[in-house]
């Protein structure tokens, strides 16, 4: 019996096609986002073959936005938000104004009216939530001053766009659309919108900060990991949906505040881990849904307007954001982080474009230009960021040579744009990850007099280690330039203490390739992870659960757990060793 399964089709087709093209893009050393977008183009209505349901794809993509913003909120406390309000609020509003004016100017050159120009300019002024956050995460910039300002900037943009969506119908007749407003109606609409947003924020900051952590704490006490995972997802999605339905706030903004109310709870880290797999999967579907909107005919029919649109997004917004951030006396790296992250448009742009067409304000050509501008700007955004990184690196080298001092970043010594400085240590131990395991290893090695180098990406831990005089390298050890700076050729030991076996496997494989004689010790949580790490070249893999069981049996019976069966590809003397 044949069933209609458009939901299954978009999930299977979207994820499958994105996986194949994302893998090819990674193989070609370009961003996997390019592969995800091209997957959407293939599945969209403007190319032959299978056509996925765009409406369902956009709803699935919205779930990705919700989970992503919830995760950001988990790592972004109220104090972080307040610390950047003096730059994020005026900066975001000024940048929206400048970009909107540029869009209105281009619309004027194309012969459009005031309403079309306003909608077009607003759509070009707001950056994509998903793209900006993925950019910051991939480059480990979330905890820098620039990253925090960019997130605050994003929150202000979301609030401004919510307000714009509410006011556009009331302004429709005034701007040449089909609305029938009056100034009293406009004032009432504005007051109601601001009141709803303020009420939602107040409820989340007062009631939500108590209720949400209490709920998750009670669920955690049941000991059910499955129920806790379900509770995290229910909170994230439920608050986002309720914010949109009851208060007219965007899904993204509602999810962000839900995460932020939980950020100060001890369960924040566990909540982030539980939502991560679904967050990544649905974020991929977001890019697929964007690709489905791309009509390649716009490249032929309107090349010059499209070039003008891209110029506003990739040049005008970058320059405006850079100038505004520098005007507030922030450093060049901070200004370039924010400017580069804003050099694209996304989900709110699509909503504004569709809304403008429905109201009779924006011509269909304007919607096509916005969609094409979004696709191309997302594709080009990594190149813009790389160019700005190199510009910042040259500026930093020049400042170092002349003795100039840039305004400090926060965290102060995290290297954001330049490659890590190679260590001068030799015959040393390298510790990857300084959590509970890495800290114990590091403290014991220092007491023994062994030179220690720590590779870590958590800004708070880095500052503590630097304050204690410990040499560190900031970054993800899975990145080749970070691992190369640790002097693997001159090291004696490599302790891979990160719990993620996939990331640990990448570190082990690169280290083994660079130094075949290096003694590599790694941790694992499962037998499969043990095999995975050994196959990548680890000298010794220790599974915590086995060590706990061994200690228990040694204490009570003096017994020893039998060695695990070696894999077919490993010699018997390569078995997992027991501590003690």
Secondary structure, DSSP 4 states (H G I P E B T S, - for coil): -----HHHHHHHHHHHHHHHHHHHHHHTTS-HHHHHHHHHHHHSTTSSS----HHHHHHHHHHHHHHHHHHHHHT--HHHHHHTHHHHHHHHHHHHHHHHHHHHHHHHHTT--HHHHHHHHHHHHS--HHHHHHHHHHTT-TTSHHHHHHHHHHHHHHHHHHHHHHHHHHHTTTTTSS----HHHHHHHHHHHHHHHHHHHHHIIIIIHHHHHHHHHHHHTTT-HHHHHHHHHHHHHHHHHHHHHHH---HHHHHHHHHHHHTTSTTHHHHHHHHHHHHHHHHHHHHHHHHHT--TTHHHH-HHHHHHHHHIIIIIHHHHHHHHHHHTT--HHHHHHHHHHTS---HHHHHHHHHHHHTTSS-HHHHHHHHHHHHHHHHHHHHHHHHHHHHHHHHHHHHHHHT--PPPPSSTT---SSPPPPP---S-EEEE--SHHHHHHHHHHHHTT--EEEEE--HHHHHHHHHTT--EEES-TTSHHHHHTT-GGG-SEEEE--S-HHHHHHHHHHHHHH-TT-EEEEEESSHHHHHHHHHTT-SEEEEHHHHHHHHHHHHHT---PPPPPPPTTS-GGGPPPPP-
